[in-house]
Amino acid sequence: MPDDPWFLRDLAPDVLLAGSIMNGSLRGADAVAEQIRTVIGFYRDYTPRYRLEVGDRTVQEYTATVDGRPITGVGTFHVNEAGQVDEIVVNHRPLSALLTLSRLLGESAIGERARDEFFHADGQTHQDLLDHADKAGREL
């Protein structure tokens, strides 16, 4: 994917990003763009499947490979009255590829700043994830 995806071209300053690879949400155009670009860097064989626009929302599905694992992503994007993307929700499947992507993001520079937002394979338990989610809360 050589260029930024369409939705990064006009982000609202307070855009919200949420998704299945992270244990919480992220707010702010710079932080969201950095995380999206980092995730895209892990994708190989990125292939858009479809894009559907319904009112002020756009849904896009794609496939890719992450660390040798096939992954499917579905992004839902809300466009505000100013024409800016102000909400992005991206969910991935299957679980094995989702956890791989979350682990890779956690091992990146982004993960160094927010390690517990992502899966890490060094003894983290299910209860650790639940405790972090309960402590941090979610905007969505």
C-alpha positions as a Markdown table, in Angstrom:
| # | Residue | x | y | z |
|---|---|---|---|---|
| 1 | Met | 0.0 | 0.0 | 0.0 |
| 2 | Pro | 2.2 | 2.9 | -1.2 |
| 3 | Asp | 0.0 | 5.9 | -0.4 |
| 4 | Asp | -2.0 | 6.7 | 2.7 |
| 5 | Pro | -5.5 | 5.3 | 2.5 |
| 6 | Trp | -8.3 | 7.7 | 1.6 |
| 7 | Phe | -9.6 | 8.1 | 5.2 |
| 8 | Leu | -6.3 | 9.5 | 6.5 |
| 9 | Arg | -6.4 | 12.4 | 4.0 |
| 10 | Asp | -8.9 | 14.4 | 6.0 |
| 11 | Leu | -9.0 | 13.4 | 9.7 |
| 12 | Ala | -10.9 | 15.5 | 12.2 |
| 13 | Pro | -8.5 | 16.8 | 14.9 |
| 14 | Asp | -10.3 | 14.7 | 17.6 |
| 15 | Val | -10.8 | 11.6 | 15.5 |
| 16 | Leu | -11.5 | 8.4 | 17.5 |
| 17 | Leu | -9.9 | 5.0 | 16.6 |
| 18 | Ala | -11.2 | 1.8 | 18.1 |
| 19 | Gly | -10.7 | -1.8 | 17.1 |
| 20 | Ser | -10.3 | -5.4 | 18.0 |
| 21 | Ile | -6.4 | -5.3 | 18.0 |
| 22 | Met | -6.3 | -2.9 | 20.9 |
| 23 | Asn | -7.7 | -2.8 | 24.5 |
| 24 | Gly | -9.2 | 0.6 | 24.4 |
| 25 | Ser | -9.4 | 3.5 | 22.0 |
| 26 | Leu | -7.2 | 6.2 | 20.7 |
| 27 | Arg | -8.0 | 9.9 | 20.0 |
| 28 | Gly | -6.3 | 12.6 | 18.0 |
| 29 | Ala | -5.4 | 12.9 | 14.3 |
| 30 | Asp | -1.6 | 12.5 | 14.7 |
| 31 | Ala | -1.8 | 9.5 | 17.0 |
| 32 | Val | -4.5 | 7.8 | 14.9 |
| 33 | Ala | -2.6 | 8.4 | 11.6 |
| 34 | Glu | 0.7 | 7.1 | 13.2 |
| 35 | Gln | -1.0 | 3.9 | 14.4 |
| 36 | Ile | -2.8 | 3.3 | 11.1 |
| 37 | Arg | 0.4 | 3.7 | 9.2 |
| 38 | Thr | 2.2 | 1.4 | 11.5 |
| 39 | Val | -0.5 | -1.3 | 11.1 |
| 40 | Ile | -0.4 | -0.9 | 7.3 |
| 41 | Gly | 3.4 | -1.5 | 7.4 |
| 42 | Phe | 2.7 | -5.0 | 8.8 |
| 43 | Tyr | 0.3 | -5.9 | 5.9 |
| 44 | Arg | 1.5 | -7.9 | 2.9 |
| 45 | Asp | -0.7 | -8.7 | -0.1 |
| 46 | Tyr | -3.3 | -6.0 | 0.9 |
| 47 | Thr | -6.4 | -6.5 | -1.3 |
| 48 | Pro | -9.6 | -4.3 | -1.0 |
| 49 | Arg | -12.7 | -6.5 | -1.3 |
| 50 | Tyr | -15.5 | -3.9 | -1.2 |
| 51 | Arg | -16.4 | -0.4 | -0.1 |
| 52 | Leu | -20.0 | 0.6 | 0.7 |
| 53 | Glu | -21.2 | 4.1 | 1.6 |
| 54 | Val | -24.4 | 4.5 | 3.6 |
| 55 | Gly | -25.4 | 8.0 | 4.7 |
| 56 | Asp | -22.5 | 9.4 | 6.7 |
| 57 | Arg | -20.7 | 6.1 | 7.1 |
| 58 | Thr | -18.4 | 4.1 | 4.9 |
| 59 | Val | -17.7 | 0.4 | 5.3 |
| 60 | Gln | -14.6 | -1.2 | 3.7 |
| 61 | Glu | -13.5 | -4.8 | 3.8 |
| 62 | Tyr | -10.0 | -6.0 | 2.8 |
| 63 | Thr | -7.7 | -9.0 | 3.1 |
| 64 | Ala | -4.0 | -9.1 | 3.7 |
| 65 | Thr | -1.3 | -11.3 | 5.3 |
| 66 | Val | 0.3 | -10.4 | 8.6 |
| 67 | Asp | 3.4 | -12.3 | 9.6 |
| 68 | Gly | 2.4 | -15.1 | 7.3 |
| 69 | Arg | -1.2 | -15.3 | 8.5 |
| 70 | Pro | -4.2 | -14.4 | 6.4 |
| 71 | Ile | -6.3 | -11.6 | 7.9 |
| 72 | Thr | -9.6 | -9.9 | 7.0 |
| 73 | Gly | -10.3 | -6.4 | 8.2 |
| 74 | Val | -13.6 | -4.4 | 8.2 |
| 75 | Gly | -13.3 | -0.7 | 8.8 |
| 76 | Thr | -16.3 | 1.5 | 9.5 |
| 77 | Phe | -15.7 | 5.3 | 9.0 |
| 78 | His | -17.9 | 8.2 | 10.1 |
| 79 | Val | -17.7 | 11.4 | 8.2 |
| 80 | Asn | -18.8 | 14.6 | 10.0 |
| 81 | Glu | -20.6 | 17.6 | 8.5 |
| 82 | Ala | -17.2 | 19.2 | 7.7 |
| 83 | Gly | -16.3 | 16.2 | 5.5 |
| 84 | Gln | -13.7 | 14.9 | 8.0 |
| 85 | Val | -13.4 | 11.4 | 9.2 |
| 86 | Asp | -14.1 | 11.6 | 13.0 |
| 87 | Glu | -14.5 | 8.0 | 13.9 |
| 88 | Ile | -12.8 | 4.8 | 12.7 |
| 89 | Val | -13.6 | 1.3 | 13.9 |
| 90 | Val | -11.5 | -1.6 | 12.5 |
| 91 | Asn | -12.2 | -5.2 | 13.4 |
| 92 | His | -10.1 | -8.2 | 12.3 |
| 93 | Arg | -10.5 | -11.9 | 12.0 |
| 94 | Pro | -9.5 | -14.7 | 12.6 |
| 95 | Leu | -8.4 | -14.5 | 16.2 |
| 96 | Ser | -5.0 | -16.0 | 15.5 |
| 97 | Ala | -4.2 | -13.2 | 12.9 |
| 98 | Leu | -5.8 | -10.5 | 15.1 |
| 99 | Leu | -3.5 | -11.5 | 18.1 |
| 100 | Thr | -0.5 | -11.6 | 15.8 |
| 101 | Leu | -1.2 | -8.1 | 14.6 |
| 102 | Ser | -1.9 | -6.8 | 18.1 |
| 103 | Arg | 1.4 | -8.4 | 19.3 |
| 104 | Leu | 3.3 | -6.8 | 16.4 |
| 105 | Leu | 1.8 | -3.4 | 17.2 |
| 106 | Gly | 2.7 | -3.9 | 20.9 |
| 107 | Glu | 6.3 | -4.6 | 19.9 |
| 108 | Ser | 6.5 | -1.4 | 17.8 |
| 109 | Ala | 7.3 | 2.1 | 18.9 |
| 110 | Ile | 3.5 | 2.6 | 19.6 |
| 111 | Gly | 3.5 | -0.3 | 21.9 |
| 112 | Glu | 6.5 | 1.1 | 23.8 |
| 113 | Arg | 4.2 | 4.0 | 24.8 |
| 114 | Ala | 1.1 | 2.0 | 25.5 |
| 115 | Arg | 2.1 | -1.6 | 26.0 |
| 116 | Asp | -1.0 | -2.9 | 27.8 |
| 117 | Glu | -3.2 | -1.7 | 25.0 |
| 118 | Phe | -2.0 | -4.6 | 22.9 |
| 119 | Phe | -1.5 | -8.4 | 23.3 |
| 120 | His | 1.9 | -9.5 | 24.5 |
| 121 | Ala | 3.0 | -13.1 | 24.7 |
| 122 | Asp | 5.2 | -12.8 | 27.8 |
| 123 | Gly | 2.9 | -14.2 | 30.4 |
| 124 | Gln | 0.0 | -11.8 | 30.0 |
| 125 | Thr | -3.2 | -13.5 | 31.1 |
| 126 | His | -6.8 | -13.1 | 30.1 |
| 127 | Gln | -7.4 | -11.5 | 33.5 |
| 128 | Asp | -4.6 | -9.0 | 32.8 |
| 129 | Leu | -6.4 | -7.9 | 29.7 |
| 130 | Leu | -9.7 | -7.6 | 31.6 |
| 131 | Asp | -8.1 | -5.7 | 34.5 |
| 132 | His | -6.5 | -3.2 | 32.1 |
| 133 | Ala | -9.8 | -2.7 | 30.2 |
| 134 | Asp | -11.7 | -2.1 | 33.4 |
| 135 | Lys | -9.1 | 0.3 | 34.7 |
| 136 | Ala | -8.7 | 2.2 | 31.4 |
| 137 | Gly | -12.3 | 2.3 | 30.4 |
| 138 | Arg | -13.5 | 2.6 | 26.8 |
| 139 | Glu | -14.9 | 5.6 | 24.9 |
| 140 | Leu | -17.1 | 3.4 | 22.7 |
